[in-house]
Amino acid sequence: MSNENTLKKKQVRVRISQNYHEEPIISRLVSVYGLTINIKAAMLGHNAVGDGWFDLELQGTQAEIQNGIRYLQELKLQIWDENTISNW
């Protein structure tokens, strides 16, 4: 198996703003970007009021993970990983 097809794991925390609570963001990471998602922790306000966050373990090839992260960035979500904090 070539290195580009090797499965990798990446831990991220994603802040989901209230205007995205009705969007299938995690579902799209699976169905469109081919990732396996493990939700490690999550918090949404009572009755989904306010922003929430998810601690996710993304599993896929390096390209799948990069494309999934790019999708989250295009939505202008805050993403934290073990190395950086991104604000878009």
WOTAKA-V375684 format. One record per helix or strand. SS is the DSSP state (alpha for helix, beta for strand). FROM is the first residue (numbers start at 0). LEN is the number of residues. Records with the same first field share a line. If there is no record, write none. Layout:
SS = FROM-LEN + FROM-LEN
This chain:
alpha = 2-3 + 17-3 + 24-7 + 45-3 + 61-13
beta = 7-9 + 35-8 + 51-9 + 77-4 + 84-2
